[in-house]
Amino acid sequence: MTFTSRPQKSPTVQRLQQAGLSLSLALLLTACGSGSGGNDGPANPGTNPETPTVEPGDKPQALGGKKALVVTIDPAL
C-alpha cells in the first residue's frame, strides 16, 4: 500500500476557507447573545437626560462608575 501526498490547495481556496472560518466564528459569537433577558432600551424613552453643569474651575465628573465586561462560556451547549 502506498500513500501519496495531498495536492496543495491554491491560495484562493485557502483564503476562502479562512474567510469562511472567520465568518462562522463571528456568527457563532453573535448568536450567543447577552442572555440577560432584561430590557436593553432606555428607561424613559422620549426624554433626554439632563446634562451635568460644570462651574468654572471645577473638574467635570464622569457619568456612571467603573465598568467591567464579564464573559462566561456555558459548557452545557
mmCIF file as gemmi writes it, N, C-alpha and C atoms, coordinates in Angstrom:
data_model
loop_
_atom_site.group_PDB
_atom_site.id
_atom_site.type_symbol
_atom_site.label_atom_id
_atom_site.label_alt_id
_atom_site.label_comp_id
_atom_site.label_asym_id
_atom_site.label_entity_id
_atom_site.label_seq_id
_atom_site.pdbx_PDB_ins_code
_atom_site.Cartn_x
_atom_site.Cartn_y
_atom_site.Cartn_z
_atom_site.occupancy
_atom_site.B_iso_or_equiv
_atom_site.pdbx_formal_charge
_atom_site.auth_seq_id
_atom_site.auth_asym_id
_atom_site.pdbx_PDB_model_num
ATOM 1 N N . MET Axp A 1 ? 0.847 -1.157 0 1 0 ? 1 A 1
ATOM 2 C CA . MET Axp A 1 ? 0 0 0 1 0 ? 1 A 1
ATOM 3 C C . MET Axp A 1 ? 0.904 1.234 0 1 0 ? 1 A 1
ATOM 4 N N . THR Axp A 2 ? 0.656 2.12 -0.911 1 0 ? 2 A 1
ATOM 5 C CA . THR Axp A 2 ? 1.448 3.354 -0.973 1 0 ? 2 A 1
ATOM 6 C C . THR Axp A 2 ? 0.547 4.542 -0.706 1 0 ? 2 A 1
ATOM 7 N N . PHE Axp A 3 ? 1.095 5.501 -0.01 1 0 ? 3 A 1
ATOM 8 C CA . PHE Axp A 3 ? 0.366 6.72 0.287 1 0 ? 3 A 1
ATOM 9 C C . PHE Axp A 3 ? 0.939 7.847 -0.551 1 0 ? 3 A 1
ATOM 10 N N . THR Axp A 4 ? 0.069 8.665 -1.081 1 0 ? 4 A 1
ATOM 11 C CA . THR Axp A 4 ? 0.525 9.83 -1.836 1 0 ? 4 A 1
ATOM 12 C C . THR Axp A 4 ? 0.166 11.07 -1.045 1 0 ? 4 A 1
ATOM 13 N N . SER Axp A 5 ? 0.94 12.112 -1.236 1 0 ? 5 A 1
ATOM 14 C CA . SER Axp A 5 ? 0.667 13.354 -0.513 1 0 ? 5 A 1
ATOM 15 C C . SER Axp A 5 ? -0.55 14.042 -1.119 1 0 ? 5 A 1
ATOM 16 N N . ARG Axp A 6 ? -1.212 14.829 -0.294 1 0 ? 6 A 1
ATOM 17 C CA . ARG Axp A 6 ? -2.368 15.574 -0.762 1 0 ? 6 A 1
ATOM 18 C C . ARG Axp A 6 ? -1.924 16.674 -1.711 1 0 ? 6 A 1
ATOM 19 N N . PRO Axp A 7 ? -2.705 16.969 -2.713 1 0 ? 7 A 1
ATOM 20 C CA . PRO Axp A 7 ? -2.34 18.081 -3.597 1 0 ? 7 A 1
ATOM 21 C C . PRO Axp A 7 ? -2.464 19.403 -2.839 1 0 ? 7 A 1
ATOM 22 N N . GLN Axp A 8 ? -1.573 20.33 -3.128 1 0 ? 8 A 1
ATOM 23 C CA . GLN Axp A 8 ? -1.591 21.632 -2.464 1 0 ? 8 A 1
ATOM 24 C C . GLN Axp A 8 ? -2.828 22.411 -2.897 1 0 ? 8 A 1
ATOM 25 N N . LYS Axp A 9 ? -3.432 23.124 -1.944 1 0 ? 9 A 1
ATOM 26 C CA . LYS Axp A 9 ? -4.582 23.964 -2.248 1 0 ? 9 A 1
ATOM 27 C C . LYS Axp A 9 ? -4.086 25.275 -2.833 1 0 ? 9 A 1
ATOM 28 N N . SER Axp A 10 ? -4.866 25.831 -3.71 1 0 ? 10 A 1
ATOM 29 C CA . SER Axp A 10 ? -4.484 27.116 -4.288 1 0 ? 10 A 1
ATOM 30 C C . SER Axp A 10 ? -4.646 28.207 -3.228 1 0 ? 10 A 1
ATOM 31 N N . PRO Axp A 11 ? -3.923 29.31 -3.349 1 0 ? 11 A 1
ATOM 32 C CA . PRO Axp A 11 ? -4.058 30.409 -2.373 1 0 ? 11 A 1
ATOM 33 C C . PRO Axp A 11 ? -5.48 30.956 -2.299 1 0 ? 11 A 1
ATOM 34 N N . THR Axp A 12 ? -6.193 30.931 -3.408 1 0 ? 12 A 1
ATOM 35 C CA . THR Axp A 12 ? -7.573 31.427 -3.404 1 0 ? 12 A 1
ATOM 36 C C . THR Axp A 12 ? -8.45 30.54 -2.533 1 0 ? 12 A 1
ATOM 37 N N . VAL Axp A 13 ? -8.295 29.247 -2.642 1 0 ? 13 A 1
ATOM 38 C CA . VAL Axp A 13 ? -9.082 28.31 -1.84 1 0 ? 13 A 1
ATOM 39 C C . VAL Axp A 13 ? -8.724 28.471 -0.366 1 0 ? 13 A 1
ATOM 40 N N . GLN Axp A 14 ? -7.456 28.648 -0.056 1 0 ? 14 A 1
ATOM 41 C CA . GLN Axp A 14 ? -7.039 28.835 1.332 1 0 ? 14 A 1
ATOM 42 C C . GLN Axp A 14 ? -7.644 30.114 1.909 1 0 ? 14 A 1
ATOM 43 N N . ARG Axp A 15 ? -7.659 31.202 1.124 1 0 ? 15 A 1
ATOM 44 C CA . ARG Axp A 15 ? -8.248 32.464 1.6 1 0 ? 15 A 1
ATOM 45 C C . ARG Axp A 15 ? -9.75 32.319 1.815 1 0 ? 15 A 1
ATOM 46 N N . LEU Axp A 16 ? -10.428 31.616 0.905 1 0 ? 16 A 1
ATOM 47 C CA . LEU Axp A 16 ? -11.866 31.417 1.068 1 0 ? 16 A 1
ATOM 48 C C . LEU Axp A 16 ? -12.174 30.576 2.305 1 0 ? 16 A 1
ATOM 49 N N . GLN Axp A 17 ? -11.373 29.564 2.559 1 0 ? 17 A 1
ATOM 50 C CA . GLN Axp A 17 ? -11.579 28.75 3.756 1 0 ? 17 A 1
ATOM 51 C C . GLN Axp A 17 ? -11.349 29.573 5.013 1 0 ? 17 A 1
ATOM 52 N N . GLN Axp A 18 ? -10.315 30.418 5.023 1 0 ? 18 A 1
ATOM 53 C CA . GLN Axp A 18 ? -10.041 31.263 6.186 1 0 ? 18 A 1
ATOM 54 C C . GLN Axp A 18 ? -11.175 32.265 6.402 1 0 ? 18 A 1
ATOM 55 N N . ALA Axp A 19 ? -11.682 32.852 5.304 1 0 ? 19 A 1
ATOM 56 C CA . ALA Axp A 19 ? -12.791 33.805 5.418 1 0 ? 19 A 1
ATOM 57 C C . ALA Axp A 19 ? -14.046 33.111 5.937 1 0 ? 19 A 1
ATOM 58 N N . GLY Axp A 20 ? -14.298 31.891 5.462 1 0 ? 20 A 1
ATOM 59 C CA . GLY Axp A 20 ? -15.471 31.146 5.927 1 0 ? 20 A 1
ATOM 60 C C . GLY Axp A 20 ? -15.37 30.803 7.402 1 0 ? 20 A 1
ATOM 61 N N . LEU Axp A 21 ? -14.175 30.437 7.84 1 0 ? 21 A 1
ATOM 62 C CA . LEU Axp A 21 ? -13.97 30.129 9.25 1 0 ? 21 A 1
ATOM 63 C C . LEU Axp A 21 ? -14.161 31.376 10.115 1 0 ? 21 A 1
ATOM 64 N N . SER Axp A 22 ? -13.626 32.5 9.661 1 0 ? 22 A 1
ATOM 65 C CA . SER Axp A 22 ? -13.775 33.752 10.411 1 0 ? 22 A 1
ATOM 66 C C . SER Axp A 22 ? -15.235 34.176 10.48 1 0 ? 22 A 1
ATOM 67 N N . LEU Axp A 23 ? -15.936 34.058 9.365 1 0 ? 23 A 1
ATOM 68 C CA . LEU Axp A 23 ? -17.353 34.417 9.34 1 0 ? 23 A 1
ATOM 69 C C . LEU Axp A 23 ? -18.162 33.506 10.253 1 0 ? 23 A 1
ATOM 70 N N . SER Axp A 24 ? -17.857 32.218 10.24 1 0 ? 24 A 1
ATOM 71 C CA . SER Axp A 24 ? -18.569 31.275 11.11 1 0 ? 24 A 1
ATOM 72 C C . SER Axp A 24 ? -18.359 31.612 12.583 1 0 ? 24 A 1
ATOM 73 N N . LEU Axp A 25 ? -17.133 31.953 12.942 1 0 ? 25 A 1
ATOM 74 C CA . LEU Axp A 25 ? -16.85 32.321 14.327 1 0 ? 25 A 1
ATOM 75 C C . LEU Axp A 25 ? -17.588 33.595 14.72 1 0 ? 25 A 1
ATOM 76 N N . ALA Axp A 26 ? -17.604 34.582 13.833 1 0 ? 26 A 1
ATOM 77 C CA . ALA Axp A 26 ? -18.314 35.83 14.12 1 0 ? 26 A 1
ATOM 78 C C . ALA Axp A 26 ? -19.809 35.582 14.298 1 0 ? 26 A 1
ATOM 79 N N . LEU Axp A 27 ? -20.391 34.757 13.435 1 0 ? 27 A 1
ATOM 80 C CA . LEU Axp A 27 ? -21.816 34.449 13.559 1 0 ? 27 A 1
ATOM 81 C C . LEU Axp A 27 ? -22.12 33.672 14.833 1 0 ? 27 A 1
ATOM 82 N N . LEU Axp A 28 ? -21.238 32.764 15.197 1 0 ? 28 A 1
ATOM 83 C CA . LEU Axp A 28 ? -21.426 31.999 16.429 1 0 ? 28 A 1
ATOM 84 C C . LEU Axp A 28 ? -21.428 32.918 17.646 1 0 ? 28 A 1
ATOM 85 N N . LEU Axp A 29 ? -20.474 33.841 17.69 1 0 ? 29 A 1
ATOM 86 C CA . LEU Axp A 29 ? -20.413 34.754 18.828 1 0 ? 29 A 1
ATOM 87 C C . LEU Axp A 29 ? -21.595 35.717 18.844 1 0 ? 29 A 1
ATOM 88 N N . THR Axp A 30 ? -22.079 36.113 17.674 1 0 ? 30 A 1
ATOM 89 C CA . THR Axp A 30 ? -23.241 36.991 17.61 1 0 ? 30 A 1
ATOM 90 C C . THR Axp A 30 ? -24.489 36.257 18.083 1 0 ? 30 A 1
ATOM 91 N N . ALA Axp A 31 ? -24.606 34.993 17.75 1 0 ? 31 A 1
ATOM 92 C CA . ALA Axp A 31 ? -25.79 34.216 18.111 1 0 ? 31 A 1
ATOM 93 C C . ALA Axp A 31 ? -25.853 33.913 19.605 1 0 ? 31 A 1
ATOM 94 N N . CYS Axp A 32 ? -24.72 33.987 20.287 1 0 ? 32 A 1
ATOM 95 C CA . CYS Axp A 32 ? -24.712 33.684 21.715 1 0 ? 32 A 1
ATOM 96 C C . CYS Axp A 32 ? -25.564 34.674 22.496 1 0 ? 32 A 1
ATOM 97 N N . GLY Axp A 33 ? -25.536 35.937 22.145 1 0 ? 33 A 1
ATOM 98 C CA . GLY Axp A 33 ? -26.333 36.94 22.829 1 0 ? 33 A 1
ATOM 99 C C . GLY Axp A 33 ? -25.834 37.196 24.229 1 0 ? 33 A 1
ATOM 100 N N . SER Axp A 34 ? -26.475 38.134 24.882 1 0 ? 34 A 1
ATOM 101 C CA . SER Axp A 34 ? -26.048 38.502 26.223 1 0 ? 34 A 1
ATOM 102 C C . SER Axp A 34 ? -26.669 37.613 27.287 1 0 ? 34 A 1
ATOM 103 N N . GLY Axp A 35 ? -27.856 37.079 27.032 1 0 ? 35 A 1
ATOM 104 C CA . GLY Axp A 35 ? -28.506 36.203 27.988 1 0 ? 35 A 1
ATOM 105 C C . GLY Axp A 35 ? -29.058 36.914 29.21 1 0 ? 35 A 1
ATOM 106 N N . SER Axp A 36 ? -29.081 38.24 29.187 1 0 ? 36 A 1
ATOM 107 C CA . SER Axp A 36 ? -29.557 38.965 30.364 1 0 ? 36 A 1
ATOM 108 C C . SER Axp A 36 ? -31.07 38.887 30.499 1 0 ? 36 A 1
ATOM 109 N N . GLY Axp A 37 ? -31.79 38.83 29.383 1 0 ? 37 A 1
ATOM 110 C CA . GLY Axp A 37 ? -33.234 38.748 29.433 1 0 ? 37 A 1
ATOM 111 C C . GLY Axp A 37 ? -33.898 40.033 29.87 1 0 ? 37 A 1
ATOM 112 N N . GLY Axp A 38 ? -33.129 41.063 30.122 1 0 ? 38 A 1
ATOM 113 C CA . GLY Axp A 38 ? -33.681 42.338 30.556 1 0 ? 38 A 1
ATOM 114 C C . GLY Axp A 38 ? -33.967 43.243 29.387 1 0 ? 38 A 1
ATOM 115 N N . ASN Axp A 39 ? -34.511 44.396 29.705 1 0 ? 39 A 1
ATOM 116 C CA . ASN Axp A 39 ? -34.805 45.402 28.698 1 0 ? 39 A 1
ATOM 117 C C . ASN Axp A 39 ? -33.552 46.226 28.473 1 0 ? 39 A 1
ATOM 118 N N . ASP Axp A 40 ? -33.033 46.189 27.245 1 0 ? 40 A 1
ATOM 119 C CA . ASP Axp A 40 ? -31.824 46.939 26.95 1 0 ? 40 A 1
ATOM 120 C C . ASP Axp A 40 ? -32.126 48.357 26.473 1 0 ? 40 A 1
ATOM 121 N N . GLY Axp A 41 ? -33.365 48.712 26.393 1 0 ? 41 A 1
ATOM 122 C CA . GLY Axp A 41 ? -33.745 50.04 25.914 1 0 ? 41 A 1
ATOM 123 C C . GLY Axp A 41 ? -33.605 51.079 27.01 1 0 ? 41 A 1
ATOM 124 N N . PRO Axp A 42 ? -33.826 52.348 26.663 1 0 ? 42 A 1
ATOM 125 C CA . PRO Axp A 42 ? -33.732 53.414 27.665 1 0 ? 42 A 1
ATOM 126 C C . PRO Axp A 42 ? -34.857 53.309 28.688 1 0 ? 42 A 1
ATOM 127 N N . ALA Axp A 43 ? -34.605 53.783 29.898 1 0 ? 43 A 1
ATOM 128 C CA . ALA Axp A 43 ? -35.59 53.691 30.97 1 0 ? 43 A 1
ATOM 129 C C . ALA Axp A 43 ? -36.81 54.549 30.666 1 0 ? 43 A 1
ATOM 130 N N . ASN Axp A 44 ? -36.6 55.75 30.155 1 0 ? 44 A 1
ATOM 131 C CA . ASN Axp A 44 ? -37.693 56.659 29.816 1 0 ? 44 A 1
ATOM 132 C C . ASN Axp A 44 ? -37.549 57.067 28.356 1 0 ? 44 A 1
ATOM 133 N N . PRO Axp A 45 ? -38.097 56.299 27.428 1 0 ? 45 A 1
ATOM 134 C CA . PRO Axp A 45 ? -37.927 56.668 26.024 1 0 ? 45 A 1
ATOM 135 C C . PRO Axp A 45 ? -38.6 57.999 25.728 1 0 ? 45 A 1
ATOM 136 N N . GLY Axp A 46 ? -37.979 58.777 24.888 1 0 ? 46 A 1
ATOM 137 C CA . GLY Axp A 46 ? -38.548 60.067 24.509 1 0 ? 46 A 1
ATOM 138 C C . GLY Axp A 46 ? -38.098 61.211 25.402 1 0 ? 46 A 1
ATOM 139 N N . THR Axp A 47 ? -37.405 60.947 26.495 1 0 ? 47 A 1
ATOM 140 C CA . THR Axp A 47 ? -36.923 62.027 27.348 1 0 ? 47 A 1
ATOM 141 C C . THR Axp A 47 ? -35.406 62.077 27.271 1 0 ? 47 A 1
ATOM 142 N N . ASN Axp A 48 ? -34.868 63.259 27.298 1 0 ? 48 A 1
ATOM 143 C CA . ASN Axp A 48 ? -33.424 63.424 27.252 1 0 ? 48 A 1
ATOM 144 C C . ASN Axp A 48 ? -32.884 63.545 28.67 1 0 ? 48 A 1
ATOM 145 N N . PRO Axp A 49 ? -31.806 62.854 28.976 1 0 ? 49 A 1
ATOM 146 C CA . PRO Axp A 49 ? -31.223 63 30.31 1 0 ? 49 A 1
ATOM 147 C C . PRO Axp A 49 ? -30.617 64.384 30.475 1 0 ? 49 A 1
ATOM 148 N N . GLU Axp A 50 ? -30.606 64.833 31.715 1 0 ? 50 A 1
ATOM 149 C CA . GLU Axp A 50 ? -30.037 66.156 31.981 1 0 ? 50 A 1
ATOM 150 C C . GLU Axp A 50 ? -28.532 66.117 31.773 1 0 ? 50 A 1
ATOM 151 N N . THR Axp A 51 ? -28.014 67.147 31.17 1 0 ? 51 A 1
ATOM 152 C CA . THR Axp A 51 ? -26.568 67.239 31.019 1 0 ? 51 A 1
ATOM 153 C C . THR Axp A 51 ? -26.003 67.881 32.274 1 0 ? 51 A 1
ATOM 154 N N . PRO Axp A 52 ? -24.904 67.371 32.791 1 0 ? 52 A 1
ATOM 155 C CA . PRO Axp A 52 ? -24.337 67.944 34.006 1 0 ? 52 A 1
ATOM 156 C C . PRO Axp A 52 ? -23.769 69.334 33.734 1 0 ? 52 A 1
ATOM 157 N N . THR Axp A 53 ? -23.975 70.214 34.685 1 0 ? 53 A 1
ATOM 158 C CA . THR Axp A 53 ? -23.431 71.562 34.554 1 0 ? 53 A 1
ATOM 159 C C . THR Axp A 53 ? -22.097 71.615 35.286 1 0 ? 53 A 1
ATOM 160 N N . VAL Axp A 54 ? -21.167 72.325 34.691 1 0 ? 54 A 1
ATOM 161 C CA . VAL Axp A 54 ? -19.834 72.44 35.266 1 0 ? 54 A 1
ATOM 162 C C . VAL Axp A 54 ? -19.558 73.909 35.538 1 0 ? 54 A 1
ATOM 163 N N . GLU Axp A 55 ? -19.269 74.187 36.779 1 0 ? 55 A 1
ATOM 164 C CA . GLU Axp A 55 ? -18.913 75.551 37.158 1 0 ? 55 A 1
ATOM 165 C C . GLU Axp A 55 ? -17.484 75.832 36.708 1 0 ? 55 A 1
ATOM 166 N N . PRO Axp A 56 ? -17.168 77.066 36.403 1 0 ? 56 A 1
ATOM 167 C CA . PRO Axp A 56 ? -15.793 77.385 36.018 1 0 ? 56 A 1
ATOM 168 C C . PRO Axp A 56 ? -14.815 76.995 37.126 1 0 ? 56 A 1
ATOM 169 N N . GLY Axp A 57 ? -13.751 76.31 36.757 1 0 ? 57 A 1
ATOM 170 C CA . GLY Axp A 57 ? -12.742 75.89 37.723 1 0 ? 57 A 1
ATOM 171 C C . GLY Axp A 57 ? -12.988 74.517 38.294 1 0 ? 57 A 1
ATOM 172 N N . ASP Axp A 58 ? -14.179 73.973 38.124 1 0 ? 58 A 1
ATOM 173 C CA . ASP Axp A 58 ? -14.474 72.629 38.623 1 0 ? 58 A 1
ATOM 174 C C . ASP Axp A 58 ? -14.071 71.593 37.581 1 0 ? 58 A 1
ATOM 175 N N . LYS Axp A 59 ? -13.684 70.427 38.089 1 0 ? 59 A 1
ATOM 176 C CA . LYS Axp A 59 ? -13.408 69.308 37.185 1 0 ? 59 A 1
ATOM 177 C C . LYS Axp A 59 ? -14.737 68.645 36.841 1 0 ? 59 A 1
ATOM 178 N N . PRO Axp A 60 ? -14.963 68.321 35.567 1 0 ? 60 A 1
ATOM 179 C CA . PRO Axp A 60 ? -16.214 67.626 35.235 1 0 ? 60 A 1
ATOM 180 C C . PRO Axp A 60 ? -16.199 66.214 35.829 1 0 ? 60 A 1
ATOM 181 N N . GLN Axp A 61 ? -17.336 65.8 36.329 1 0 ? 61 A 1
ATOM 182 C CA . GLN Axp A 61 ? -17.465 64.47 36.922 1 0 ? 61 A 1
ATOM 183 C C . GLN Axp A 61 ? -17.839 63.464 35.842 1 0 ? 61 A 1
ATOM 184 N N . ALA Axp A 62 ? -17.283 62.298 35.942 1 0 ? 62 A 1
ATOM 185 C CA . ALA Axp A 62 ? -17.598 61.237 34.986 1 0 ? 62 A 1
ATOM 186 C C . ALA Axp A 62 ? -18.997 60.692 35.273 1 0 ? 62 A 1
ATOM 187 N N . LEU Axp A 63 ? -19.714 60.384 34.222 1 0 ? 63 A 1
ATOM 188 C CA . LEU Axp A 63 ? -21.041 59.796 34.385 1 0 ? 63 A 1
ATOM 189 C C . LEU Axp A 63 ? -20.891 58.301 34.603 1 0 ? 63 A 1
ATOM 190 N N . GLY Axp A 64 ? -21.681 57.759 35.477 1 0 ? 64 A 1
ATOM 191 C CA . GLY Axp A 64 ? -21.606 56.326 35.756 1 0 ? 64 A 1
ATOM 192 C C . GLY Axp A 64 ? -20.464 56.023 36.709 1 0 ? 64 A 1
ATOM 193 N N . GLY Axp A 65 ? -20.042 54.821 36.7 1 0 ? 65 A 1
ATOM 194 C CA . GLY Axp A 65 ? -18.952 54.401 37.574 1 0 ? 65 A 1
ATOM 195 C C . GLY Axp A 65 ? -18.009 53.488 36.831 1 0 ? 65 A 1
ATOM 196 N N . LYS Axp A 66 ? -17.274 52.729 37.587 1 0 ? 66 A 1
ATOM 197 C CA . LYS Axp A 66 ? -16.371 51.771 36.959 1 0 ? 66 A 1
ATOM 198 C C . LYS Axp A 66 ? -17.19 50.7 36.26 1 0 ? 66 A 1
ATOM 199 N N . LYS Axp A 67 ? -16.679 50.259 35.14 1 0 ? 67 A 1
ATOM 200 C CA . LYS Axp A 67 ? -17.404 49.266 34.367 1 0 ? 67 A 1
ATOM 201 C C . LYS Axp A 67 ? -16.509 48.055 34.13 1 0 ? 67 A 1
ATOM 202 N N . ALA Axp A 68 ? -17.147 46.913 33.977 1 0 ? 68 A 1
ATOM 203 C CA . ALA Axp A 68 ? -16.402 45.684 33.712 1 0 ? 68 A 1
ATOM 204 C C . ALA Axp A 68 ? -17.194 44.849 32.722 1 0 ? 68 A 1
ATOM 205 N N . LEU Axp A 69 ? -16.491 44.151 31.869 1 0 ? 69 A 1
ATOM 206 C CA . LEU Axp A 69 ? -17.105 43.229 30.937 1 0 ? 69 A 1
ATOM 207 C C . LEU Axp A 69 ? -16.792 41.821 31.417 1 0 ? 69 A 1
ATOM 208 N N . VAL Axp A 70 ? -17.842 41.063 31.699 1 0 ? 70 A 1
ATOM 209 C CA . VAL Axp A 70 ? -17.66 39.696 32.184 1 0 ? 70 A 1
ATOM 210 C C . VAL Axp A 70 ? -18.16 38.757 31.089 1 0 ? 70 A 1
ATOM 211 N N . VAL Axp A 71 ? -17.291 37.871 30.633 1 0 ? 71 A 1
ATOM 212 C CA . VAL Axp A 71 ? -17.637 36.925 29.588 1 0 ? 71 A 1
ATOM 213 C C . VAL Axp A 71 ? -17.601 35.527 30.188 1 0 ? 71 A 1
ATOM 214 N N . THR Axp A 72 ? -18.707 34.819 30.04 1 0 ? 72 A 1
ATOM 215 C CA . THR Axp A 72 ? -18.752 33.442 30.53 1 0 ? 72 A 1
ATOM 216 C C . THR Axp A 72 ? -19.092 32.519 29.362 1 0 ? 72 A 1
ATOM 217 N N . ILE Axp A 73 ? -18.594 31.318 29.415 1 0 ? 73 A 1
ATOM 218 C CA . ILE Axp A 73 ? -18.871 30.324 28.386 1 0 ? 73 A 1
ATOM 219 C C . ILE Axp A 73 ? -19.586 29.16 29.064 1 0 ? 73 A 1
ATOM 220 N N . ASP Axp A 74 ? -20.76 28.841 28.525 1 0 ? 74 A 1
ATOM 221 C CA . ASP Axp A 74 ? -21.568 27.768 29.083 1 0 ? 74 A 1
ATOM 222 C C . ASP Axp A 74 ? -21.174 26.453 28.416 1 0 ? 74 A 1
ATOM 223 N N . PRO Axp A 75 ? -20.542 25.538 29.133 1 0 ? 75 A 1
ATOM 224 C CA . PRO Axp A 75 ? -20.103 24.289 28.513 1 0 ? 75 A 1
ATOM 225 C C . PRO Axp A 75 ? -21.246 23.299 28.268 1 0 ? 75 A 1
ATOM 226 N N . ALA Axp A 76 ? -22.463 23.615 28.709 1 0 ? 76 A 1
ATOM 227 C CA . ALA Axp A 76 ? -23.566 22.672 28.576 1 0 ? 76 A 1
ATOM 228 C C . ALA Axp A 76 ? -24.156 22.674 27.175 1 0 ? 76 A 1
ATOM 229 N N . LEU Axp A 77 ? -23.649 23.509 26.289 1 0 ? 77 A 1
ATOM 230 C CA . LEU Axp A 77 ? -24.21 23.55 24.933 1 0 ? 77 A 1
ATOM 231 C C . LEU Axp A 77 ? -23.665 22.416 24.209 1 0 ? 77 A 1
